[in-house]
Amino acid sequence: MLKFVKNHMESITGIEIYPIISLLIFFTFFVILFWWVLSAKKDYINKVSNLPLDNKQNQNEKSL
């Protein structure tokens, strides 16, 4: 089965660019994500991390 797929893919011209494109997309995504994590403001991180807790408190206040 693998020989069939390998032989079939070798017959496609220009297929060697697809793994390179995939690697570049993968690498770019994680570089941008890493940059965002390092540059995110601490106030925003604290606000977002407390959202689940705030949501439960808000629901308890509404039910009272």
PyMOL Python script that loads the backbone (N, CA, C, O; Angstrom):
from pymol import cmd

cmd.read_pdbstr("""\
ATOM      1  N   MET A   1       0.830  -1.194   0.000  1.00  0.00           N
ATOM      2  CA  MET A   1       0.000   0.000   0.000  1.00  0.00           C
ATOM      3  C   MET A   1       0.869   1.251   0.000  1.00  0.00           C
ATOM      4  O   MET A   1       0.606   2.182  -0.761  1.00  0.00           O
ATOM      5  N   LEU A   2       1.907   1.289   0.846  1.00  0.00           N
ATOM      6  CA  LEU A   2       2.769   2.454   0.912  1.00  0.00           C
ATOM      7  C   LEU A   2       3.527   2.658  -0.391  1.00  0.00           C
ATOM      8  O   LEU A   2       3.753   3.791  -0.814  1.00  0.00           O
ATOM      9  N   LYS A   3       3.921   1.554  -1.026  1.00  0.00           N
ATOM     10  CA  LYS A   3       4.633   1.667  -2.304  1.00  0.00           C
ATOM     11  C   LYS A   3       3.734   2.308  -3.356  1.00  0.00           C
ATOM     12  O   LYS A   3       4.198   3.111  -4.164  1.00  0.00           O
ATOM     13  N   PHE A   4       2.462   1.958  -3.348  1.00  0.00           N
ATOM     14  CA  PHE A   4       1.527   2.533  -4.306  1.00  0.00           C
ATOM     15  C   PHE A   4       1.406   4.041  -4.096  1.00  0.00           C
ATOM     16  O   PHE A   4       1.444   4.807  -5.059  1.00  0.00           O
ATOM     17  N   VAL A   5       1.261   4.465  -2.855  1.00  0.00           N
ATOM     18  CA  VAL A   5       1.118   5.892  -2.555  1.00  0.00           C
ATOM     19  C   VAL A   5       2.405   6.624  -2.898  1.00  0.00           C
ATOM     20  O   VAL A   5       2.365   7.705  -3.486  1.00  0.00           O
ATOM     21  N   LYS A   6       3.543   6.050  -2.538  1.00  0.00           N
ATOM     22  CA  LYS A   6       4.825   6.687  -2.810  1.00  0.00           C
ATOM     23  C   LYS A   6       5.057   6.839  -4.309  1.00  0.00           C
ATOM     24  O   LYS A   6       5.466   7.904  -4.772  1.00  0.00           O
ATOM     25  N   ASN A   7       4.800   5.792  -5.057  1.00  0.00           N
ATOM     26  CA  ASN A   7       4.987   5.861  -6.512  1.00  0.00           C
ATOM     27  C   ASN A   7       4.015   6.848  -7.140  1.00  0.00           C
ATOM     28  O   ASN A   7       4.376   7.578  -8.063  1.00  0.00           O
ATOM     29  N   HIS A   8       2.807   6.873  -6.652  1.00  0.00           N
ATOM     30  CA  HIS A   8       1.815   7.797  -7.194  1.00  0.00           C
ATOM     31  C   HIS A   8       2.217   9.247  -6.907  1.00  0.00           C
ATOM     32  O   HIS A   8       2.098  10.107  -7.780  1.00  0.00           O
ATOM     33  N   MET A   9       2.686   9.518  -5.699  1.00  0.00           N
ATOM     34  CA  MET A   9       3.047  10.886  -5.340  1.00  0.00           C
ATOM     35  C   MET A   9       4.312  11.335  -6.064  1.00  0.00           C
ATOM     36  O   MET A   9       4.464  12.523  -6.351  1.00  0.00           O
ATOM     37  N   GLU A  10       5.211  10.422  -6.361  1.00  0.00           N
ATOM     38  CA  GLU A  10       6.421  10.793  -7.102  1.00  0.00           C
ATOM     39  C   GLU A  10       6.097  11.212  -8.527  1.00  0.00           C
ATOM     40  O   GLU A  10       6.859  11.957  -9.143  1.00  0.00           O
ATOM     41  N   SER A  11       4.983  10.744  -9.052  1.00  0.00           N
ATOM     42  CA  SER A  11       4.619  11.091 -10.423  1.00  0.00           C
ATOM     43  C   SER A  11       3.995  12.482 -10.529  1.00  0.00           C
ATOM     44  O   SER A  11       3.845  13.004 -11.634  1.00  0.00           O
ATOM     45  N   ILE A  12       3.633  13.084  -9.409  1.00  0.00           N
ATOM     46  CA  ILE A  12       3.009  14.414  -9.429  1.00  0.00           C
ATOM     47  C   ILE A  12       4.117  15.466  -9.455  1.00  0.00           C
ATOM     48  O   ILE A  12       4.987  15.486  -8.585  1.00  0.00           O
ATOM     49  N   THR A  13       4.074  16.319 -10.441  1.00  0.00           N
ATOM     50  CA  THR A  13       5.109  17.347 -10.556  1.00  0.00           C
ATOM     51  C   THR A  13       4.815  18.487  -9.584  1.00  0.00           C
ATOM     52  O   THR A  13       3.668  18.909  -9.438  1.00  0.00           O
ATOM     53  N   GLY A  14       5.852  18.976  -8.929  1.00  0.00           N
ATOM     54  CA  GLY A  14       5.723  20.101  -8.019  1.00  0.00           C
ATOM     55  C   GLY A  14       5.194  19.744  -6.648  1.00  0.00           C
ATOM     56  O   GLY A  14       4.851  20.639  -5.875  1.00  0.00           O
ATOM     57  N   ILE A  15       5.116  18.480  -6.323  1.00  0.00           N
ATOM     58  CA  ILE A  15       4.555  18.086  -5.027  1.00  0.00           C
ATOM     59  C   ILE A  15       5.527  18.350  -3.887  1.00  0.00           C
ATOM     60  O   ILE A  15       5.114  18.385  -2.727  1.00  0.00           O
ATOM     61  N   GLU A  16       6.783  18.531  -4.182  1.00  0.00           N
ATOM     62  CA  GLU A  16       7.770  18.741  -3.112  1.00  0.00           C
ATOM     63  C   GLU A  16       7.582  20.076  -2.397  1.00  0.00           C
ATOM     64  O   GLU A  16       8.166  20.286  -1.333  1.00  0.00           O
ATOM     65  N   ILE A  17       6.789  20.971  -2.951  1.00  0.00           N
ATOM     66  CA  ILE A  17       6.565  22.273  -2.323  1.00  0.00           C
ATOM     67  C   ILE A  17       5.559  22.182  -1.176  1.00  0.00           C
ATOM     68  O   ILE A  17       5.599  23.017  -0.272  1.00  0.00           O
ATOM     69  N   TYR A  18       4.678  21.217  -1.183  1.00  0.00           N
ATOM     70  CA  TYR A  18       3.637  21.115  -0.162  1.00  0.00           C
ATOM     71  C   TYR A  18       4.172  20.883   1.248  1.00  0.00           C
ATOM     72  O   TYR A  18       3.693  21.532   2.178  1.00  0.00           O
ATOM     73  N   PRO A  19       5.139  19.991   1.453  1.00  0.00           N
ATOM     74  CA  PRO A  19       5.677  19.875   2.815  1.00  0.00           C
ATOM     75  C   PRO A  19       6.378  21.145   3.286  1.00  0.00           C
ATOM     76  O   PRO A  19       6.342  21.469   4.473  1.00  0.00           O
ATOM     77  N   ILE A  20       7.007  21.855   2.375  1.00  0.00           N
ATOM     78  CA  ILE A  20       7.678  23.108   2.738  1.00  0.00           C
ATOM     79  C   ILE A  20       6.642  24.153   3.148  1.00  0.00           C
ATOM     80  O   ILE A  20       6.822  24.859   4.141  1.00  0.00           O
ATOM     81  N   ILE A  21       5.565  24.246   2.384  1.00  0.00           N
ATOM     82  CA  ILE A  21       4.497  25.194   2.716  1.00  0.00           C
ATOM     83  C   ILE A  21       3.874  24.837   4.060  1.00  0.00           C
ATOM     84  O   ILE A  21       3.611  25.722   4.874  1.00  0.00           O
ATOM     85  N   SER A  22       3.637  23.557   4.299  1.00  0.00           N
ATOM     86  CA  SER A  22       3.054  23.123   5.576  1.00  0.00           C
ATOM     87  C   SER A  22       3.959  23.487   6.738  1.00  0.00           C
ATOM     88  O   SER A  22       3.484  23.962   7.770  1.00  0.00           O
ATOM     89  N   LEU A  23       5.256  23.270   6.582  1.00  0.00           N
ATOM     90  CA  LEU A  23       6.200  23.609   7.645  1.00  0.00           C
ATOM     91  C   LEU A  23       6.226  25.114   7.889  1.00  0.00           C
ATOM     92  O   LEU A  23       6.270  25.551   9.039  1.00  0.00           O
ATOM     93  N   LEU A  24       6.199  25.904   6.832  1.00  0.00           N
ATOM     94  CA  LEU A  24       6.198  27.355   6.996  1.00  0.00           C
ATOM     95  C   LEU A  24       4.935  27.849   7.691  1.00  0.00           C
ATOM     96  O   LEU A  24       5.009  28.734   8.543  1.00  0.00           O
ATOM     97  N   ILE A  25       3.786  27.295   7.344  1.00  0.00           N
ATOM     98  CA  ILE A  25       2.537  27.690   8.007  1.00  0.00           C
ATOM     99  C   ILE A  25       2.581  27.312   9.480  1.00  0.00           C
ATOM    100  O   ILE A  25       2.218  28.117  10.338  1.00  0.00           O
ATOM    101  N   PHE A  26       3.019  26.107   9.778  1.00  0.00           N
ATOM    102  CA  PHE A  26       3.130  25.634  11.153  1.00  0.00           C
ATOM    103  C   PHE A  26       4.079  26.510  11.952  1.00  0.00           C
ATOM    104  O   PHE A  26       3.744  26.944  13.054  1.00  0.00           O
ATOM    105  N   PHE A  27       5.258  26.774  11.410  1.00  0.00           N
ATOM    106  CA  PHE A  27       6.272  27.571  12.086  1.00  0.00           C
ATOM    107  C   PHE A  27       5.790  29.004  12.296  1.00  0.00           C
ATOM    108  O   PHE A  27       5.968  29.563  13.379  1.00  0.00           O
ATOM    109  N   THR A  28       5.190  29.595  11.284  1.00  0.00           N
ATOM    110  CA  THR A  28       4.691  30.964  11.363  1.00  0.00           C
ATOM    111  C   THR A  28       3.603  31.087  12.425  1.00  0.00           C
ATOM    112  O   THR A  28       3.601  32.043  13.200  1.00  0.00           O
ATOM    113  N   PHE A  29       2.689  30.138  12.466  1.00  0.00           N
ATOM    114  CA  PHE A  29       1.613  30.168  13.457  1.00  0.00           C
ATOM    115  C   PHE A  29       2.179  30.184  14.866  1.00  0.00           C
ATOM    116  O   PHE A  29       1.755  30.995  15.690  1.00  0.00           O
ATOM    117  N   PHE A  30       3.125  29.306  15.157  1.00  0.00           N
ATOM    118  CA  PHE A  30       3.641  29.240  16.511  1.00  0.00           C
ATOM    119  C   PHE A  30       4.570  30.403  16.850  1.00  0.00           C
ATOM    120  O   PHE A  30       4.676  30.775  18.019  1.00  0.00           O
ATOM    121  N   VAL A  31       5.233  30.973  15.878  1.00  0.00           N
ATOM    122  CA  VAL A  31       6.038  32.172  16.138  1.00  0.00           C
ATOM    123  C   VAL A  31       5.114  33.340  16.479  1.00  0.00           C
ATOM    124  O   VAL A  31       5.394  34.098  17.408  1.00  0.00           O
ATOM    125  N   ILE A  32       4.031  33.490  15.746  1.00  0.00           N
ATOM    126  CA  ILE A  32       3.073  34.566  16.028  1.00  0.00           C
ATOM    127  C   ILE A  32       2.409  34.338  17.383  1.00  0.00           C
ATOM    128  O   ILE A  32       2.228  35.285  18.149  1.00  0.00           O
ATOM    129  N   LEU A  33       2.049  33.107  17.681  1.00  0.00           N
ATOM    130  CA  LEU A  33       1.451  32.794  18.977  1.00  0.00           C
ATOM    131  C   LEU A  33       2.425  33.087  20.118  1.00  0.00           C
ATOM    132  O   LEU A  33       2.024  33.639  21.142  1.00  0.00           O
ATOM    133  N   PHE A  34       3.682  32.728  19.956  1.00  0.00           N
ATOM    134  CA  PHE A  34       4.707  32.995  20.964  1.00  0.00           C
ATOM    135  C   PHE A  34       4.889  34.492  21.159  1.00  0.00           C
ATOM    136  O   PHE A  34       5.000  34.960  22.292  1.00  0.00           O
ATOM    137  N   TRP A  35       4.921  35.248  20.066  1.00  0.00           N
ATOM    138  CA  TRP A  35       5.054  36.710  20.147  1.00  0.00           C
ATOM    139  C   TRP A  35       3.852  37.313  20.874  1.00  0.00           C
ATOM    140  O   TRP A  35       4.017  38.219  21.691  1.00  0.00           O
ATOM    141  N   TRP A  36       2.625  36.812  20.580  1.00  0.00           N
ATOM    142  CA  TRP A  36       1.433  37.339  21.234  1.00  0.00           C
ATOM    143  C   TRP A  36       1.465  37.065  22.737  1.00  0.00           C
ATOM    144  O   TRP A  36       1.106  37.927  23.539  1.00  0.00           O
ATOM    145  N   VAL A  37       1.895  35.868  23.111  1.00  0.00           N
ATOM    146  CA  VAL A  37       1.959  35.528  24.540  1.00  0.00           C
ATOM    147  C   VAL A  37       2.954  36.424  25.260  1.00  0.00           C
ATOM    148  O   VAL A  37       2.676  36.877  26.371  1.00  0.00           O
ATOM    149  N   LEU A  38       4.095  36.690  24.662  1.00  0.00           N
ATOM    150  CA  LEU A  38       5.092  37.537  25.296  1.00  0.00           C
ATOM    151  C   LEU A  38       4.683  39.006  25.341  1.00  0.00           C
ATOM    152  O   LEU A  38       5.059  39.729  26.264  1.00  0.00           O
ATOM    153  N   SER A  39       3.918  39.446  24.354  1.00  0.00           N
ATOM    154  CA  SER A  39       3.561  40.859  24.289  1.00  0.00           C
ATOM    155  C   SER A  39       2.197  41.173  24.908  1.00  0.00           C
ATOM    156  O   SER A  39       1.819  42.342  24.985  1.00  0.00           O
ATOM    157  N   ALA A  40       1.460  40.168  25.345  1.00  0.00           N
ATOM    158  CA  ALA A  40       0.140  40.405  25.936  1.00  0.00           C
ATOM    159  C   ALA A  40       0.290  41.150  27.256  1.00  0.00           C
ATOM    160  O   ALA A  40       1.209  40.894  28.033  1.00  0.00           O
ATOM    161  N   LYS A  41      -0.627  42.068  27.489  1.00  0.00           N
ATOM    162  CA  LYS A  41      -0.585  42.857  28.722  1.00  0.00           C
ATOM    163  C   LYS A  41      -1.034  41.998  29.902  1.00  0.00           C
ATOM    164  O   LYS A  41      -1.938  41.172  29.779  1.00  0.00           O
ATOM    165  N   LYS A  42      -0.395  42.208  31.028  1.00  0.00           N
ATOM    166  CA  LYS A  42      -0.691  41.424  32.224  1.00  0.00           C
ATOM    167  C   LYS A  42      -2.129  41.651  32.696  1.00  0.00           C
ATOM    168  O   LYS A  42      -2.766  40.726  33.201  1.00  0.00           O
ATOM    169  N   ASP A  43      -2.643  42.868  32.537  1.00  0.00           N
ATOM    170  CA  ASP A  43      -4.017  43.152  32.942  1.00  0.00           C
ATOM    171  C   ASP A  43      -5.009  42.317  32.134  1.00  0.00           C
ATOM    172  O   ASP A  43      -5.978  41.786  32.677  1.00  0.00           O
ATOM    173  N   TYR A  44      -4.755  42.209  30.829  1.00  0.00           N
ATOM    174  CA  TYR A  44      -5.625  41.413  29.961  1.00  0.00           C
ATOM    175  C   TYR A  44      -5.569  39.932  30.347  1.00  0.00           C
ATOM    176  O   TYR A  44      -6.603  39.265  30.399  1.00  0.00           O
ATOM    177  N   ILE A  45      -4.388  39.429  30.612  1.00  0.00           N
ATOM    178  CA  ILE A  45      -4.233  38.029  31.009  1.00  0.00           C
ATOM    179  C   ILE A  45      -4.973  37.757  32.312  1.00  0.00           C
ATOM    180  O   ILE A  45      -5.662  36.744  32.431  1.00  0.00           O
ATOM    181  N   ASN A  46      -4.839  38.641  33.283  1.00  0.00           N
ATOM    182  CA  ASN A  46      -5.544  38.472  34.554  1.00  0.00           C
ATOM    183  C   ASN A  46      -7.060  38.533  34.367  1.00  0.00           C
ATOM    184  O   ASN A  46      -7.796  37.753  34.971  1.00  0.00           O
ATOM    185  N   LYS A  47      -7.518  39.456  33.535  1.00  0.00           N
ATOM    186  CA  LYS A  47      -8.953  39.587  33.287  1.00  0.00           C
ATOM    187  C   LYS A  47      -9.512  38.325  32.643  1.00  0.00           C
ATOM    188  O   LYS A  47     -10.562  37.829  33.052  1.00  0.00           O
ATOM    189  N   VAL A  48      -8.825  37.813  31.652  1.00  0.00           N
ATOM    190  CA  VAL A  48      -9.291  36.619  30.945  1.00  0.00           C
ATOM    191  C   VAL A  48      -9.196  35.383  31.835  1.00  0.00           C
ATOM    192  O   VAL A  48     -10.058  34.506  31.771  1.00  0.00           O
ATOM    193  N   SER A  49      -8.168  35.307  32.652  1.00  0.00           N
ATOM    194  CA  SER A  49      -8.025  34.130  33.515  1.00  0.00           C
ATOM    195  C   SER A  49      -9.080  34.111  34.616  1.00  0.00           C
ATOM    196  O   SER A  49      -9.388  33.042  35.144  1.00  0.00           O
ATOM    197  N   ASN A  50      -9.633  35.245  34.972  1.00  0.00           N
ATOM    198  CA  ASN A  50     -10.668  35.300  36.005  1.00  0.00           C
ATOM    199  C   ASN A  50     -12.082  35.226  35.448  1.00  0.00           C
ATOM    200  O   ASN A  50     -13.042  35.240  36.220  1.00  0.00           O
ATOM    201  N   LEU A  51     -12.236  35.148  34.147  1.00  0.00           N
ATOM    202  CA  LEU A  51     -13.571  35.101  33.559  1.00  0.00           C
ATOM    203  C   LEU A  51     -14.409  33.922  34.056  1.00  0.00           C
ATOM    204  O   LEU A  51     -15.573  34.130  34.400  1.00  0.00           O
ATOM    205  N   PRO A  52     -13.885  32.703  34.112  1.00  0.00           N
ATOM    206  CA  PRO A  52     -14.729  31.613  34.617  1.00  0.00           C
ATOM    207  C   PRO A  52     -15.191  31.861  36.049  1.00  0.00           C
ATOM    208  O   PRO A  52     -16.326  31.531  36.394  1.00  0.00           O
ATOM    209  N   LEU A  53     -14.351  32.424  36.869  1.00  0.00           N
ATOM    210  CA  LEU A  53     -14.727  32.694  38.252  1.00  0.00           C
ATOM    211  C   LEU A  53     -15.756  33.813  38.323  1.00  0.00           C
ATOM    212  O   LEU A  53     -16.712  33.732  39.093  1.00  0.00           O
ATOM    213  N   ASP A  54     -15.565  34.851  37.526  1.00  0.00           N
ATOM    214  CA  ASP A  54     -16.515  35.959  37.509  1.00  0.00           C
ATOM    215  C   ASP A  54     -17.875  35.502  37.001  1.00  0.00           C
ATOM    216  O   ASP A  54     -18.910  35.962  37.484  1.00  0.00           O
ATOM    217  N   ASN A  55     -17.872  34.609  36.039  1.00  0.00           N
ATOM    218  CA  ASN A  55     -19.121  34.120  35.472  1.00  0.00           C
ATOM    219  C   ASN A  55     -19.937  33.386  36.534  1.00  0.00           C
ATOM    220  O   ASN A  55     -21.152  33.575  36.601  1.00  0.00           O
ATOM    221  N   LYS A  56     -19.321  32.573  37.347  1.00  0.00           N
ATOM    222  CA  LYS A  56     -20.033  31.856  38.403  1.00  0.00           C
ATOM    223  C   LYS A  56     -20.558  32.831  39.449  1.00  0.00           C
ATOM    224  O   LYS A  56     -21.669  32.655  39.949  1.00  0.00           O
ATOM    225  N   GLN A  57     -19.791  33.839  39.782  1.00  0.00           N
ATOM    226  CA  GLN A  57     -20.235  34.828  40.760  1.00  0.00           C
ATOM    227  C   GLN A  57     -21.413  35.621  40.210  1.00  0.00           C
ATOM    228  O   GLN A  57     -22.356  35.918  40.943  1.00  0.00           O
ATOM    229  N   ASN A  58     -21.368  35.964  38.930  1.00  0.00           N
ATOM    230  CA  ASN A  58     -22.467  36.702  38.309  1.00  0.00           C
ATOM    231  C   ASN A  58     -23.739  35.869  38.269  1.00  0.00           C
ATOM    232  O   ASN A  58     -24.828  36.402  38.481  1.00  0.00           O
ATOM    233  N   GLN A  59     -23.625  34.591  38.006  1.00  0.00           N
ATOM    234  CA  GLN A  59     -24.806  33.734  37.975  1.00  0.00           C
ATOM    235  C   GLN A  59     -25.421  33.602  39.380  1.00  0.00           C
ATOM    236  O   GLN A  59     -26.644  33.583  39.521  1.00  0.00           O
ATOM    237  N   ASN A  60     -24.576  33.511  40.411  1.00  0.00           N
ATOM    238  CA  ASN A  60     -25.086  33.422  41.776  1.00  0.00           C
ATOM    239  C   ASN A  60     -25.787  34.712  42.180  1.00  0.00           C
ATOM    240  O   ASN A  60     -26.805  34.671  42.872  1.00  0.00           O
ATOM    241  N   GLU A  61     -25.263  35.841  41.764  1.00  0.00           N
ATOM    242  CA  GLU A  61     -25.879  37.125  42.095  1.00  0.00           C
ATOM    243  C   GLU A  61     -27.217  37.292  41.380  1.00  0.00           C
ATOM    244  O   GLU A  61     -28.153  37.864  41.939  1.00  0.00           O
ATOM    245  N   LYS A  62     -27.311  36.792  40.142  1.00  0.00           N
ATOM    246  CA  LYS A  62     -28.562  36.907  39.384  1.00  0.00           C
ATOM    247  C   LYS A  62     -29.635  36.022  39.979  1.00  0.00           C
ATOM    248  O   LYS A  62     -30.811  36.385  39.972  1.00  0.00           O
ATOM    249  N   SER A  63     -29.250  34.868  40.494  1.00  0.00           N
ATOM    250  CA  SER A  63     -30.245  33.959  41.037  1.00  0.00           C
ATOM    251  C   SER A  63     -30.764  34.406  42.411  1.00  0.00           C
ATOM    252  O   SER A  63     -31.826  33.959  42.847  1.00  0.00           O
ATOM    253  N   LEU A  64     -30.034  35.269  43.079  1.00  0.00           N
ATOM    254  CA  LEU A  64     -30.467  35.771  44.391  1.00  0.00           C
ATOM    255  C   LEU A  64     -31.467  36.853  44.230  1.00  0.00           C
ATOM    256  O   LEU A  64     -31.949  37.401  45.221  1.00  0.00           O
TER     257      LEU A  64
END
""", "prot")
cmd.dss("prot")
cmd.show_as("cartoon", "prot")
cmd.util.cbc("prot")
cmd.orient("prot")
